[in-house]
């Protein structure tokens, strides 16, 4: 028997050790590796000043009044505010979003003890803990917000106007955003539901997540040492997003960029951030090889939409002279195992993942073809959840490459007789998490069951609705054809309003499909695992911790109508559902709401969608 401590180190482990030696000798400072060059000072505003504001003024006006402070490490903690501009010339002309920010800051600083994790993390990655708001009170807090932290008056800057030039102060500030985010201990996504009558648009978490710049800012945060961030939905509704499960389905490069040049420029900046994070993972005393493998093999996903190719030799040199007698696929596997620090295709690392899982994540057909020739187990489950990638316990290689939209590898696995629906989770609901019609078509062609429900009793229609995946829902409807029944949509409308806050277009589509509004109230827990989960959350809630699932269950009981979902203070579907709130259906459902619902603690302080005046 060969003990682990007697095994020779892999090339990756030796390379990490050499980096650590250089660091101890003064050649490499981990804190320097994690920062890109700062080309413009990091101007912030103290939280005390922010709470007293009555309008959002530009950087120059605040600087003249002495209200901006140049932030340096050691003077306190900083928070980066990511937000979507409401108008072209001003981010928040009617102070609607900022009013929400002020209310949320007061609540986090003076009232709340914990912030719950987002519902997807709560359900699928239960090991993640809620956020302790005492962290906000450990040091003085300073906020970075683009309109009062970056120069504005050198030109009438807006999201549709390019900066004055690469050497302008504004351009330098924009190029320094990765550094600002790296220096911030906290990251807030300010995205309440705001209806702007000026532009006839509704701004929401969904519209925020579609903006290219917002996606890039989120990506930089997820590449920082602490990848978690806080979403502010209203002055009373904040949640900790500590999994990249949904963010990776929305690559930064595939977001909406008003200025095309930004996409090209930001791609190289993001690639630099990837390289720095890979180096930092190896420099940590613990040598996070799992984190290194995840990030290295997810390069294609992070860079998707940018005019750049993933590079797998960024740090670790090649394995030496190639054996030209080996086939391309075999050489690819040799390089793959070498770069990932694996000794064989059967090895499982500390996260419960084998090489075939990382190969599915990378999406290289040559590597997967080589693993198939070497008889790797292509139906092998992941043994643990993996928060770094957002992947769950019990996932198969087919599900992993499907989630990350690696279609050639999906087809290769299916042609090699990979079994559909062989994981802990049905394939179709997992595929819907990435809002991916093409992947759904591939799975349907392979015989995947369209209506199969997961351990929570949710089918693919429920899953797509719960995350606002409109493209996935449309494809599911097309594939179902005449087989689609009201029973298949019994939970969809409730899930659309409840889980991720309600996307107007998706809710309207469900109404067009005649999804039940109140006639067939959706049962919250239809399976034993779902009941166990809600019971556990109820016990945790009893002892002082807020959980979105528990708050949802507390007021709806065992069943939940669409209108009850809208009324719940943690749910953002109200703006989207208003089109039928006065209908006869809605009037009937009023009688199903508990008598004490409106006076309950859960409803007090609820902030419904804001309307910005003309």
Backbone torsions as a table, in degrees:
resi	resn	phi	psi	omega
1	UNK	NA	134.3	179.9
2	UNK	-102.6	119.6	-179.2
3	UNK	-79.5	150.5	-176.6
4	UNK	-57.4	-38.1	-175.8
5	UNK	-69.7	-17.2	-178.2
6	UNK	-95.2	-5.5	-177.5
7	UNK	-73.9	146.7	176.1
8	UNK	-68.4	145.9	178.9
9	UNK	-70.0	147.3	173.7
10	UNK	-76.8	166.5	178.5
11	UNK	-59.9	-35.5	179.3
12	UNK	-66.6	-42.3	178.9
13	UNK	-65.8	-39.3	177.8
14	UNK	-65.9	-40.0	178.9
15	UNK	-64.7	-41.7	177.9
16	UNK	-63.2	-40.1	178.7
17	UNK	-64.4	-38.1	178.8
18	UNK	-66.3	-36.1	176.7
19	UNK	-65.2	-40.3	179.4
20	UNK	-64.7	-39.9	177.7
21	UNK	-61.6	-43.4	179.6
22	UNK	-64.8	-36.7	178.9
23	UNK	-64.7	-43.3	-179.7
24	UNK	-67.4	-26.9	179.1
25	UNK	-86.6	3.9	177.0
26	UNK	90.2	7.1	-177.5
27	UNK	-85.8	-23.1	-177.4
28	UNK	-142.1	124.0	178.6
29	UNK	-105.7	115.2	-178.6
30	UNK	-55.0	-36.1	-178.9
31	UNK	-66.6	-28.5	178.5
32	UNK	-78.3	-34.3	-179.5
33	UNK	-63.8	-32.4	-174.5
34	UNK	-82.6	9.3	-177.6
35	UNK	-129.6	131.9	171.5
36	UNK	-81.4	165.7	179.5
37	UNK	-60.7	139.5	175.4
38	UNK	-98.9	113.8	-174.8
39	UNK	-95.2	-14.5	-179.4
40	UNK	-143.2	140.9	-177.0
41	UNK	-55.5	150.0	179.1
42	UNK	-89.2	93.2	-180.0
43	UNK	-86.0	133.4	-179.8
44	UNK	-133.8	172.5	175.1
45	UNK	-127.1	134.8	-179.9
46	UNK	-60.7	145.5	-180.0
47	UNK	-60.4	-31.8	178.0
48	UNK	-62.7	-41.1	178.7
49	UNK	-68.3	-41.3	-179.5
50	UNK	-60.4	-41.1	-177.8
51	UNK	-68.3	-17.7	180.0
52	UNK	-96.9	-5.6	-176.7
53	UNK	-68.3	146.6	173.7
54	UNK	-119.7	-4.3	173.9
55	UNK	-154.9	156.2	178.8
56	UNK	-93.2	110.1	-178.2
57	UNK	-99.9	153.8	-180.0
58	UNK	-71.0	165.3	-176.2
59	UNK	-53.2	-46.8	-174.4
60	UNK	-63.3	-41.0	179.6
61	UNK	-65.4	-42.4	178.7
62	UNK	-65.8	-36.2	179.9
63	UNK	-67.9	-39.8	178.1
64	UNK	-63.6	-31.8	-179.9
65	UNK	-85.8	-1.0	-179.3
66	UNK	72.6	26.7	-175.4
67	UNK	-97.9	-12.0	176.8
68	UNK	-98.1	146.4	-177.0
69	UNK	-126.6	131.8	175.2
70	UNK	-75.7	118.0	-173.6
71	UNK	-83.5	136.2	174.3
72	UNK	-132.3	147.5	178.3
73	UNK	-59.9	134.8	179.8
74	UNK	104.8	-15.6	-178.9
75	UNK	-90.9	-4.1	-179.1
76	UNK	150.7	-159.6	177.8
77	UNK	-111.3	148.5	179.2
78	UNK	-118.2	151.3	176.3
79	UNK	-127.5	133.2	178.2
80	UNK	-94.7	129.9	-179.8
81	UNK	-104.4	112.9	174.1
82	UNK	-98.7	131.2	-175.8
83	UNK	-154.7	167.4	178.4
84	UNK	-108.0	133.2	179.8
85	UNK	-69.0	135.6	179.5
86	UNK	-80.8	-33.0	176.9
87	UNK	-132.0	169.1	-176.6
88	UNK	-72.0	-31.5	-174.2
89	UNK	-98.7	-13.2	-177.6
90	UNK	-152.7	137.9	-176.1
91	UNK	-69.0	-30.2	-174.4
92	UNK	-154.3	68.3	-171.7
93	UNK	-61.4	-26.7	-178.6
94	UNK	-106.2	12.1	172.3
95	UNK	61.8	25.9	-178.2
96	UNK	-77.4	-51.6	179.4
97	UNK	-63.5	-41.7	-175.8
98	UNK	-68.7	-31.8	175.7
99	UNK	-62.5	-39.1	176.0
100	UNK	-64.0	-43.0	179.2
101	UNK	-59.3	-44.8	-179.9
102	UNK	-61.9	-43.6	178.7
103	UNK	-63.8	-40.4	179.3
104	UNK	-65.9	-40.7	178.7
105	UNK	-62.9	-44.0	178.5
106	UNK	-61.1	-41.8	-179.1
107	UNK	-65.9	-43.7	-178.5
108	UNK	-69.8	-34.1	-177.0
109	UNK	-81.1	-34.3	-168.3
110	UNK	-122.5	-12.4	-173.2
111	UNK	-123.1	-54.5	-174.1
112	UNK	-75.6	146.5	174.8
113	UNK	-101.3	-31.0	180.0
114	UNK	-140.4	150.9	169.9
115	UNK	-110.8	129.6	-178.5
116	UNK	-71.7	156.4	172.7
117	UNK	-73.5	158.2	177.2
118	UNK	-64.5	158.8	-168.8
119	UNK	-65.3	-33.4	179.4
120	UNK	-66.6	-41.0	176.2
121	UNK	-65.5	-41.4	-178.5
122	UNK	-60.7	-38.3	-177.0
123	UNK	-81.4	-49.2	-168.6
124	UNK	-96.5	-21.3	179.2
125	UNK	-129.1	67.4	-171.1
126	UNK	-66.2	-12.6	-180.0
127	UNK	-73.4	-17.3	-179.4
128	UNK	-71.6	136.0	-175.0
129	UNK	-94.7	157.0	175.0
130	UNK	-67.5	164.2	-176.9
131	UNK	-90.2	128.1	178.6
132	UNK	-86.3	113.4	-175.7
133	UNK	-71.0	-6.2	174.6
134	UNK	-60.3	-22.4	178.6
135	UNK	-61.9	-28.2	179.5
136	UNK	-71.7	-20.7	-174.1
137	UNK	-103.6	5.8	-178.5
138	UNK	-79.6	-23.1	178.9
139	UNK	-153.5	163.0	-179.6
140	UNK	-66.0	142.4	-172.8
141	UNK	-106.1	135.0	176.4
142	UNK	-123.4	143.3	-175.9
143	UNK	-113.3	134.5	171.6
144	UNK	-103.1	122.8	-178.3
145	UNK	-139.6	125.7	-166.0
146	UNK	-53.4	-40.0	-173.0
147	UNK	-69.4	-32.0	176.7
148	UNK	-107.5	8.3	176.7
149	UNK	-113.4	-19.5	179.7
150	UNK	-114.8	145.8	177.2
151	UNK	-57.6	137.1	-176.7
152	UNK	-121.3	-31.5	-167.8
153	UNK	-91.4	0.5	174.3
154	UNK	-65.2	-22.3	168.9
155	UNK	-159.2	162.4	177.9
156	UNK	-74.2	81.6	-172.2
157	UNK	-74.0	144.9	174.6
158	UNK	-154.6	170.0	177.8
159	UNK	-60.5	-16.4	-178.4
160	UNK	-102.5	4.2	-177.4
161	UNK	-117.6	122.9	179.2
162	UNK	-68.3	157.6	178.7
163	UNK	-65.6	164.6	-173.6
164	UNK	-66.4	-22.0	-179.8
165	UNK	164.0	166.4	-175.3
166	UNK	-64.6	-20.4	-178.9
167	UNK	-100.6	2.6	-179.5
168	UNK	-72.7	152.4	177.4
169	UNK	-55.4	-38.0	179.8
170	UNK	-64.1	-45.1	179.1
171	UNK	-62.1	-39.7	179.2
172	UNK	-65.4	-38.3	178.4
173	UNK	-65.9	-42.2	179.4
174	UNK	-63.7	-41.4	179.4
175	UNK	-67.1	-18.8	-178.1
176	UNK	-91.8	-0.2	-176.4
177	UNK	-56.6	-40.9	176.9
178	UNK	-57.6	-35.9	179.1
179	UNK	-71.2	-40.9	177.6
180	UNK	-58.6	-45.0	-179.4
181	UNK	-64.1	-39.6	179.7
182	UNK	-64.0	-31.4	-179.0
183	UNK	-83.0	-13.5	-177.8
184	UNK	-86.5	130.9	177.2
185	UNK	-73.6	-30.7	-176.9
186	UNK	-122.4	154.2	178.0
187	UNK	-135.2	119.1	179.1
188	UNK	-110.3	129.8	169.6
189	UNK	-99.8	107.0	-177.5
190	UNK	-89.8	100.6	-175.2
191	UNK	-144.9	62.2	172.9
192	UNK	-69.7	163.1	175.3
193	UNK	-76.9	114.5	-179.0
194	UNK	-128.2	123.9	177.2
195	UNK	-98.7	114.3	-179.0
196	UNK	-96.5	114.9	177.0
197	UNK	-77.3	-15.7	177.1
198	UNK	-66.2	-42.7	-175.9
199	UNK	-111.0	-0.4	-178.9
200	UNK	56.9	44.7	-180.0
201	UNK	-131.1	152.1	172.7
202	UNK	-107.9	123.3	177.8
203	UNK	-99.2	135.6	-171.5
204	UNK	-156.5	177.3	173.2
205	UNK	-55.7	-30.6	180.0
206	UNK	-70.8	-44.2	179.7
207	UNK	-67.4	-36.1	175.7
208	UNK	-60.1	-43.0	-175.7
209	UNK	-72.7	-13.2	178.3
210	UNK	-88.7	-19.3	-177.6
211	UNK	-72.4	133.1	-178.3
212	UNK	-60.4	-44.8	-179.0
213	UNK	-64.0	-41.3	179.0
214	UNK	-64.0	-38.6	177.1
215	UNK	-65.6	-39.2	179.2
216	UNK	-64.7	-44.8	178.4
217	UNK	-60.0	-42.5	177.1
218	UNK	-62.7	-40.6	179.9
219	UNK	-63.9	-42.1	177.7
220	UNK	-61.7	-39.1	177.8
221	UNK	-64.5	-42.3	-178.5
222	UNK	-70.7	-13.2	175.0
223	UNK	-97.1	2.5	177.2
224	UNK	-87.0	168.6	-179.2
225	UNK	-54.5	-37.7	176.4
226	UNK	-109.3	107.5	-174.4
227	UNK	-84.3	-5.8	-178.8
228	UNK	-77.2	156.2	178.0
229	UNK	-152.1	167.8	-173.3
230	UNK	-114.0	125.4	175.6
231	UNK	-96.1	125.8	178.3
232	UNK	-102.0	110.2	-178.6
233	UNK	-96.8	-27.8	175.4
234	UNK	-161.8	-179.6	-178.6
235	UNK	-68.6	-14.0	178.9
236	UNK	-118.1	-1.4	-173.8
237	UNK	-123.4	105.3	176.2
238	UNK	-131.5	146.6	178.3
239	UNK	-144.5	148.7	179.3
240	UNK	-88.8	121.4	175.5
241	UNK	-98.6	104.6	-174.5
242	UNK	-116.4	12.2	175.0
243	UNK	-129.0	146.2	177.7
244	UNK	-93.4	18.0	-174.0
245	UNK	-53.3	-46.5	-177.4
246	UNK	-92.7	-30.8	-178.8
247	UNK	-61.6	-35.4	-177.7
248	UNK	-71.3	-20.9	175.0
249	UNK	-74.3	-7.7	-179.3
250	UNK	-127.3	81.8	-175.7
251	UNK	-63.3	144.2	-177.8
252	UNK	-58.8	-41.7	-176.9
253	UNK	-69.0	-14.6	178.4
254	UNK	-98.2	7.3	177.1
255	UNK	-77.9	176.7	-177.8
256	UNK	-89.0	115.3	176.7
257	UNK	-111.6	121.7	178.6
258	UNK	-71.1	-38.5	177.7
259	UNK	-101.3	113.2	-173.9
260	UNK	-60.5	-33.1	-177.8
261	UNK	-63.2	-25.6	-179.6
262	UNK	-62.4	-37.1	-178.8
263	UNK	-61.8	-42.7	-178.9
264	UNK	-67.7	-46.3	-177.1
265	UNK	-65.2	-42.1	-174.4
266	UNK	-73.0	-25.1	179.2
267	UNK	-60.9	-46.4	-179.7
268	UNK	-68.2	-34.4	177.3
269	UNK	-65.1	-41.4	179.1
270	UNK	-66.2	-39.0	178.2
271	UNK	-63.5	-37.5	175.4
272	UNK	-63.9	-38.5	177.7
273	UNK	-65.8	-36.4	176.6
274	UNK	-61.6	-44.8	-178.1
275	UNK	-64.8	-41.5	179.7
276	UNK	-64.7	-39.1	179.5
277	UNK	-67.9	-38.4	177.2
278	UNK	-61.3	-43.4	178.8
279	UNK	-63.8	-42.0	-178.1
280	UNK	-64.7	-38.5	179.9
281	UNK	-61.1	-35.0	178.8
282	UNK	-78.8	-25.3	-177.3
283	UNK	-82.7	-18.0	178.7
284	UNK	-59.6	145.5	-178.7
285	UNK	-57.5	-35.4	179.5
286	UNK	-75.9	-11.9	-177.5
287	UNK	48.1	80.3	-175.4
288	UNK	-75.4	80.7	-178.4
289	UNK	-70.2	-31.6	176.5
290	UNK	-63.8	-48.4	177.8
291	UNK	-60.2	-37.5	177.6
292	UNK	-63.3	-45.8	179.8
293	UNK	-61.5	-44.0	-178.8
294	UNK	-59.7	-51.3	-174.9
295	UNK	-67.8	-40.4	-179.0
296	UNK	-63.6	-41.4	-177.3
297	UNK	-81.7	-8.4	176.6
298	UNK	-99.8	10.3	-178.9
299	UNK	-57.6	-43.7	179.9
300	UNK	-58.6	-36.2	-178.0
301	UNK	-70.7	-46.1	178.9
302	UNK	-63.3	-35.3	-175.1
303	UNK	-95.3	1.0	-179.7
304	UNK	-59.7	132.1	-179.0
305	UNK	95.2	-15.2	175.4
306	UNK	-97.7	150.9	-179.7
307	UNK	-78.5	56.2	-176.6
308	UNK	-138.4	152.4	176.3
309	UNK	-106.2	146.5	175.1
310	UNK	-66.8	142.3	178.4
311	UNK	-121.9	122.2	-177.2
312	UNK	-100.2	1.3	175.6
313	UNK	-111.1	28.2	-177.4
314	UNK	-59.8	-37.1	-176.3
315	UNK	-120.2	-55.7	-173.5
316	UNK	-81.2	122.4	177.9
317	UNK	-60.6	163.7	-179.1
318	UNK	-63.7	166.0	-176.4
319	UNK	-77.4	10.5	179.3
320	UNK	101.8	-166.5	-177.8
321	UNK	-57.8	135.7	-179.1
322	UNK	-79.7	144.5	174.0
323	UNK	-86.5	101.3	-174.1
324	UNK	-71.3	-9.1	176.1
325	UNK	-76.9	-17.6	178.1
326	UNK	-77.4	146.3	174.9
327	UNK	-69.3	162.8	-177.8
328	UNK	-56.1	-45.1	-178.2
329	UNK	-63.5	-41.2	-179.9
330	UNK	-66.3	-40.4	177.7
331	UNK	-65.2	-36.6	178.8
332	UNK	-63.3	-41.6	178.4
333	UNK	-65.6	-41.0	179.0
334	UNK	-58.0	-47.9	178.4
335	UNK	-64.3	-41.0	-177.4
336	UNK	-61.9	-48.7	179.5
337	UNK	-63.3	-39.3	179.9
338	UNK	-63.3	-48.5	-177.7
339	UNK	-66.3	-30.1	-177.5
340	UNK	-94.3	-2.8	177.5
341	UNK	72.9	30.6	175.9
342	UNK	-100.5	147.1	178.5
343	UNK	-93.9	-26.3	-179.9
344	UNK	-152.2	168.1	-179.3
345	UNK	-74.8	-10.9	-177.8
346	UNK	-98.5	-4.9	-177.7
347	UNK	-69.2	143.4	176.3
348	UNK	-119.9	129.6	-176.9
349	UNK	-87.7	-173.9	-174.6
350	UNK	-65.2	-17.3	178.8
351	UNK	-92.6	3.5	179.6
352	UNK	80.8	19.5	-179.2
353	UNK	-109.6	140.5	175.3
354	UNK	-101.0	166.6	178.3
355	UNK	-52.1	-35.2	-177.8
356	UNK	-63.8	-29.2	178.0
357	UNK	-72.0	-43.1	177.6
358	UNK	-67.4	-33.2	176.7
359	UNK	-65.4	-38.8	176.6
360	UNK	-64.1	-37.1	177.9
361	UNK	-67.4	-40.3	-179.2
362	UNK	-68.5	-40.1	176.8
363	UNK	80.1	27.0	178.5
364	UNK	-94.6	113.4	-177.8
365	UNK	-60.4	-34.6	179.7
366	UNK	-63.4	-43.3	178.6
367	UNK	-63.3	-45.9	-178.9
368	UNK	-66.5	-38.2	177.9
369	UNK	-61.6	-41.8	177.8
370	UNK	-63.9	-40.0	177.6
371	UNK	-64.9	-36.1	177.0
372	UNK	-65.0	-41.5	178.7
373	UNK	-64.6	-29.1	179.0
374	UNK	-89.4	9.5	175.2
375	UNK	63.8	42.0	172.2
376	UNK	-67.9	148.9	-179.8
377	UNK	-77.9	104.0	-174.2
378	UNK	-84.8	-1.6	174.8
379	UNK	-109.1	15.5	-175.3
380	UNK	-70.2	135.6	178.3
381	UNK	-83.0	149.6	165.5
382	UNK	-72.0	140.1	-174.4
383	UNK	-90.7	-12.4	178.0
384	UNK	-145.0	161.4	169.5
385	UNK	-75.8	159.7	-174.9
386	UNK	-135.4	92.6	-175.8
387	UNK	-58.4	-29.6	-178.6
388	UNK	-60.6	-32.9	-179.1
389	UNK	-108.7	-9.1	-177.3
390	UNK	79.4	4.7	-177.6
391	UNK	-82.5	153.9	-168.6
392	UNK	-103.9	164.4	170.9
393	UNK	-62.5	137.9	173.2
394	UNK	80.7	23.6	177.9
395	UNK	-92.7	148.7	179.1
396	UNK	-100.4	162.3	176.2
397	UNK	-55.5	-36.9	178.8
398	UNK	-62.5	-41.4	179.3
399	UNK	-67.7	-38.5	-178.6
400	UNK	-65.3	-49.8	-179.0
401	UNK	-70.5	-26.7	175.5
402	UNK	-68.2	-45.0	179.7
403	UNK	-59.7	-38.6	-178.1
404	UNK	-90.4	9.8	171.9
405	UNK	64.0	38.1	175.5
406	UNK	-93.5	80.2	-171.2
407	UNK	-64.7	-43.1	178.4
408	UNK	-58.8	-38.3	179.1
409	UNK	-71.1	-36.1	174.9
410	UNK	-58.1	-48.9	-178.8
411	UNK	-64.8	-36.5	178.9
412	UNK	-63.6	-44.6	179.5
413	UNK	-64.9	-41.9	179.9
414	UNK	-65.2	-39.5	177.8
415	UNK	-66.6	-24.2	177.3
416	UNK	-89.7	14.6	175.7
417	UNK	71.1	30.3	170.3
418	UNK	-62.5	136.2	-175.0
419	UNK	-82.8	130.4	174.8
420	UNK	-78.8	151.7	179.6
421	UNK	55.4	36.3	-179.2
422	UNK	-102.6	-0.4	179.2
423	UNK	-90.5	-177.3	176.9
424	UNK	-65.7	-29.0	-179.1
425	UNK	-112.1	140.5	175.3
426	UNK	-60.4	147.1	-175.2
427	UNK	-64.8	-40.7	-170.7
428	UNK	-67.1	-46.2	176.1
429	UNK	-60.5	-36.9	177.8
430	UNK	-63.3	-42.6	-179.4
431	UNK	-63.7	-33.1	-179.8
432	UNK	-67.4	-22.2	179.6
433	UNK	-62.2	-23.4	178.5
434	UNK	-100.9	8.9	176.7
435	UNK	49.5	57.4	-166.6
436	UNK	-125.7	97.4	179.8
437	UNK	-62.7	-38.5	-177.4
438	UNK	-62.5	-42.9	178.2
439	UNK	-64.3	-36.8	177.6
440	UNK	-62.8	-41.5	179.4
441	UNK	-63.6	-41.0	179.0
442	UNK	-61.8	-44.6	-179.1
443	UNK	-67.3	-40.1	178.6
444	UNK	-63.0	-40.6	178.7
445	UNK	-63.7	-29.7	179.8
446	UNK	-83.7	0.0	177.5
447	UNK	93.4	17.4	179.8
448	UNK	-67.5	140.8	-178.0
449	UNK	-76.1	124.8	-171.8
450	UNK	-76.7	-34.3	-170.6
451	UNK	-105.2	8.0	-177.0
452	UNK	-65.9	138.3	-177.4
453	UNK	-99.2	149.9	179.5
454	UNK	-86.8	-171.4	-173.5
455	UNK	-67.5	-17.0	175.9
456	UNK	-91.4	0.8	-179.3
457	UNK	83.2	14.2	-179.1
458	UNK	-98.7	132.8	173.7
459	UNK	-93.7	-175.0	-176.6
460	UNK	-63.6	-35.8	179.6
461	UNK	-64.3	-41.5	177.9
462	UNK	-64.1	-44.1	-177.9
463	UNK	-63.5	-47.5	179.0
464	UNK	-60.2	-42.4	-179.9
465	UNK	-65.9	-37.1	-174.9
466	UNK	-67.3	-24.2	-179.5
467	UNK	-112.7	10.0	178.4
468	UNK	71.5	28.3	-176.5
469	UNK	-84.4	80.4	-174.9
470	UNK	-66.2	-41.9	-179.5
471	UNK	-62.4	-42.0	178.1
472	UNK	-64.3	-41.9	179.9
473	UNK	-61.6	-43.2	179.4
474	UNK	-61.0	-40.4	179.7
475	UNK	-68.7	-38.5	177.2
476	UNK	-61.4	-42.8	179.0
477	UNK	-62.4	-42.6	178.9
478	UNK	-62.2	-45.6	-178.4
479	UNK	-67.4	-35.2	-178.4
480	UNK	-72.0	-36.1	179.9
481	UNK	57.5	-133.6	-177.0
482	UNK	-74.7	-9.5	179.5
483	UNK	-76.9	-12.1	-178.2
484	UNK	-71.3	127.3	-179.5
485	UNK	-121.9	168.2	176.7
486	UNK	-61.8	-32.6	-179.9
487	UNK	-63.1	-34.7	179.3
488	UNK	-67.8	-23.1	-178.4
489	UNK	-106.7	14.2	-171.9
490	UNK	-61.3	-31.5	-179.8
491	UNK	-102.8	-11.9	-166.7
492	UNK	-59.2	-45.5	-176.7
493	UNK	-67.2	-39.2	177.2
494	UNK	-65.4	-42.4	178.4
495	UNK	-64.8	-37.4	-179.9
496	UNK	-63.4	-37.0	-179.2
497	UNK	-81.1	-27.2	-168.7
498	UNK	-95.1	-58.4	-163.8
499	UNK	-63.8	-56.8	-175.5
500	UNK	-118.6	16.5	164.7
501	UNK	102.2	-2.5	172.4
502	UNK	88.4	107.6	174.8
503	UNK	-102.1	123.6	-169.3
504	UNK	-55.7	-48.3	-176.5
505	UNK	-63.2	-38.4	-178.4
506	UNK	-69.6	-41.2	179.6
507	UNK	-65.0	-40.0	177.2
508	UNK	-62.5	-39.0	178.8
509	UNK	-63.8	-40.7	178.3
510	UNK	-65.0	-37.6	176.5
511	UNK	-64.6	-39.4	177.1
512	UNK	-62.3	-33.0	178.7
513	UNK	-81.6	2.2	-179.6
514	UNK	61.9	40.4	173.1
515	UNK	-63.8	139.2	-176.9
516	UNK	-58.7	131.5	178.1
517	UNK	-95.1	-53.1	178.7
518	UNK	-136.6	-14.8	-176.6
519	UNK	-67.4	-30.4	179.3
520	UNK	-129.6	79.3	-177.0
521	UNK	-59.0	136.3	-175.6
522	UNK	-78.0	131.7	177.3
523	UNK	-78.3	126.9	-174.8
524	UNK	-65.6	-44.6	-177.1
525	UNK	-123.0	105.9	-177.3
526	UNK	-106.2	-5.7	-179.8
527	UNK	-126.4	160.3	179.1
528	UNK	-61.1	-46.8	177.6
529	UNK	-57.7	-37.3	179.2
530	UNK	-65.9	-40.8	179.0
531	UNK	-66.4	-40.4	177.8
532	UNK	-62.4	-43.2	179.7
533	UNK	-60.7	-47.9	-179.2
534	UNK	-66.5	-35.7	177.3
535	UNK	-64.3	-42.7	179.0
536	UNK	-62.8	-42.5	179.5
537	UNK	-66.3	-34.2	178.1
538	UNK	-64.1	-41.0	178.5
539	UNK	-65.9	-42.7	178.1
540	UNK	-64.6	-39.4	179.0
541	UNK	-63.6	-36.9	-179.4
542	UNK	-60.8	-32.4	-177.1
543	UNK	-100.2	27.0	164.5
544	UNK	104.4	7.3	-179.7
545	UNK	-115.2	135.8	178.4
546	UNK	-87.4	136.5	175.2
547	UNK	-135.5	135.8	-176.3
548	UNK	-60.7	-42.1	179.8
549	UNK	-61.1	-41.1	-179.4
550	UNK	-67.1	-42.3	179.8
551	UNK	-63.7	-33.9	176.9
552	UNK	-67.0	-44.2	-177.3
553	UNK	-71.2	-33.0	-170.5
554	UNK	-60.4	-35.7	-175.9
555	UNK	-101.3	-12.9	-177.5
556	UNK	-102.5	-14.3	-176.0
557	UNK	70.3	-142.2	-175.8
558	UNK	-85.4	-17.3	-178.9
559	UNK	-125.9	155.3	-173.8
560	UNK	-142.0	121.5	173.4
561	UNK	-90.8	165.3	-179.7
562	UNK	-61.4	-40.2	-179.7
563	UNK	-66.4	-37.1	176.8
564	UNK	-63.8	-36.7	177.4
565	UNK	-61.7	-41.7	179.4
566	UNK	-64.3	-39.6	-176.2
567	UNK	-69.8	-19.9	-175.5
568	UNK	-68.1	134.5	-173.2
569	UNK	-67.7	-15.4	179.8
570	UNK	-91.2	1.5	-169.6
571	UNK	-115.1	141.9	-170.0
572	UNK	-110.1	20.3	-176.1
573	UNK	-82.9	-1.3	-170.3
574	UNK	-60.6	-42.8	-178.6
575	UNK	-61.9	-39.8	-178.4
576	UNK	-73.5	-31.7	-174.2
577	UNK	-87.2	-6.2	-172.8
578	UNK	-62.1	-21.1	-177.0
579	UNK	-64.4	-23.0	179.0
580	UNK	-122.9	13.7	-175.4
581	UNK	-67.6	-22.2	179.8
582	UNK	-104.6	9.5	-177.8
583	UNK	-73.6	168.5	178.0
584	UNK	-59.4	-36.4	178.4
585	UNK	-60.1	-44.2	-179.0
586	UNK	-65.4	-39.7	179.9
587	UNK	-63.1	-39.4	177.6
588	UNK	-63.7	-39.9	-174.8
589	UNK	-69.7	-20.6	178.5
590	UNK	-56.0	-31.5	-177.5
591	UNK	-73.8	-14.9	-179.5
592	UNK	-89.1	-10.0	-179.6
593	UNK	-79.0	132.6	179.5
594	UNK	-53.4	147.4	-174.7
595	UNK	-60.8	-32.1	-177.2
596	UNK	-93.6	11.4	-172.3
597	UNK	-63.2	-49.3	-172.2
598	UNK	-71.3	-24.2	179.6
599	UNK	-95.3	2.0	-175.0
600	UNK	-73.7	159.3	177.1
601	UNK	-60.1	-32.6	-176.5
602	UNK	-64.3	-31.2	-176.2
603	UNK	-90.7	-24.9	-178.2
604	UNK	-61.1	133.8	179.7
605	UNK	85.7	1.6	179.9
606	UNK	-62.7	133.1	178.2
607	UNK	-113.1	114.1	-178.4
608	UNK	-85.0	170.5	-174.5
609	UNK	-53.7	135.6	-179.1
610	UNK	-84.4	144.1	173.8
611	UNK	-110.9	124.9	178.3
612	UNK	-87.8	125.1	-176.9
613	UNK	-67.7	162.9	177.9
614	UNK	-68.0	NA	NA
